[in-house]
Amino acid sequence: EKGGHSSFMEKEILEQPTAIASTLLGRTDAEGALVLDELRISEEQLRAVTKIVIVACGTAFYSGMTAKYAIEHWTRIPCEVELAHEFRYRDPVVDQHTLVVSISQSGETMDTLMAVKHARELGALTISICNTHGATIPRESDAVLYTHAGPEIAVASTKAFTAQITACYVLGLYLAQLRGGSYAEEAQQVMRELHEIPSKVETLLAGMDRVREIARFMADTRSVLFLGRHVGYPIALEGALKLKEIAYIHAEGFAAGELKHGPIALIEPGQPVFIVVPGPDTPHGLHGKVVSNIQEIRARGARTLVIAEEGDEDVVPFADEVIRVPQAPPLLEPLLTIVPLQVFAAELASAKGLDVDQPRNLAKSVTVE
Ligand code: M6R
């Protein structure tokens, strides 16, 4: 069933254009406005939401972290993201105007399920973003927005991740449209840009030879660091998680702005560091700030593996390797920048002779606490 691929993970990485496209399908009307009839929460209730809390674990948590940037920008509703197992055992401030969005590929993760139940007890509205029809979490929620990534078999989540970001964005844009704020009009434009992402992922996937080569050369590496900023920060964390999970390599992701607050002390000659560079049109000059970070770590001997947009020449003088991704609006970049990191982890794990789909000590869905 792997369709000629070496692993399910490889297959699922390649399925991402379809996973994203299917998750967008049918969620706009002929005029381009968002329609989410399936939500089954009244528009009135959604308009009254004053706070959003996203709860999830693992990769799903990183998709939520990514979505926070977009949802707050588009809706102006404060949005928190919390690990489900932390949310559950705190005393969170949640009421009937709080929208608790759970994200889970399997829909069976015990920690996430318990967080949803807890939120409902506190009177919150609950929406589940889930990839598995009829799973427990959607059944226990007020509403569900399915990701249509298709079954994900490999323990390491890939296509579910990009589909989750897509679904969260659809939800954010829908809320923006509903509330009629300044981003209501932008929503349709963003949807059009989202529709262009699958073919960009396709292009990106077709050019992964060098990434695979780098991964194979690095089979003996002991530690890899990942830096990102803005929406690139959760991507750095997710890239590190992939490598830990399947290649058993110590990997850590950092917010690039944190470097001088501690992590830069880790840089010694030869330390490989992936840097997810925000596109040159990212607001607040973040592109330039990350380029400076690359320069700083390179000066201390880091081996810089730079993920940058097509045409971004600023990174070239400080990069040992430049991995190109197609241009996209800043908030949509994560759907592209994660891809080389997934490919890197899968290739490195297989170069080490490991079982890519069934890493040690891990289960596909964690149904116990
Ligand atoms: O099924 P879920 O999305 O709720 O699973 C959450 C995490 O257990 C899951 O994402 C885990 O971190 C993956 N193995 C990551 O690749």
Residues whose N, C-alpha, C, O or C-beta is under 5 A from the ligand:
A	BS01	M6R	C57 G58 T59 A60 I103 S104 Q105 S106 G107 T109 V155 A156 S157 K364 V366
